[in-house]
Amino acid sequence: MSFRDKIKELKKREDTVIKRAYADTPEKYHCFIRLLEQNQKVAGKQFDISDDLEELGVFPYKNGMYLRLKEPYVVVDGRVQMAVDEAIEKGETVEIGPPEFHEVSGELLCTMKVKTARGTAYGTAKVGVGGMGVDSTNPFENAQTSAVGRALAFLGYGLIGTGIASAEEVEGAVNGRKQMQNINESNSTEAEDSGQKETIEGDESVSDWYTLMGARVQEKDGKKLWIIAVQQGEKSFPMVVNPEIDFEAMNLQKGEALEISVAKRGNTYFATDIKRARQKEAV
């Protein structure tokens, strides 16, 4: 199969899945179907493509070629509406919750019990404290919603051939991957060059509070250079950590509040000093 035929086959499958999702879902619930874009790797190297392939969604990225594809998913409120409508039709009720929170392997989980006309099921979701998007402001509420969506999916509500996950869960996972890609790619050339110096000579540092979202280490010429992702309010961005800071020894955790002195050179932000936030100052 040629590359062009492979792309056409994938796009044909995309069209079939979307049409089937709408055909298998009663029309009154169509408004609850969301088409989410995901990128699928279709070649292990980059090469020039024709305009028609570009229009189909093919694009080069890092070490290969990718294709933009859309998958249909049902949002949680749609699954709840399906369950409620079915219960009313059968003269029954829907019972949800209350939430139960428990810790497993250092992660906080939320479990929700859902009872419908079809039976009872439990759904579990991770509480994304210190996370991105909705999790940055309402991690517990978001976990409850996701857990309810999974429980309803286990009972068959909103299943349209693309898995148990709801639109909210898939969208959250996609956004999480994009965030990590941004961290890995951001200002990498300038960061590597700057990391070889004994100190960071950026503009004057400004100290402020941030939430740690993630970190990765980059090695070059036997030296470690840490790049961290931080969040302040709704804004998230990466920073290069001053090589003089023993970042690894600080043993910082995702979601931890930090006081960071930041200097900027060009489009790159440098963490010139990092301190843990005190209790009442945590962001």
Beta strands, then each sheet from edge to edge (+ up, - down):
strand 1: 33-43
strand 2: 58-61
strand 3: 64-74
strand 4: 95-96
strand 5: 100-104
strand 6: 107-116
strand 7: 119-126
strand 8: 206-220
strand 9: 223-232
strand 10: 235-241
strand 11: 257-265
strand 12: 268-276
sheet 1: 1+ 3- 2+
sheet 2: 4+ 6- 5+
sheet 3: 4+ 6- 7+
sheet 4: 8+ 9- 10+ 12+ 11- 8+
end
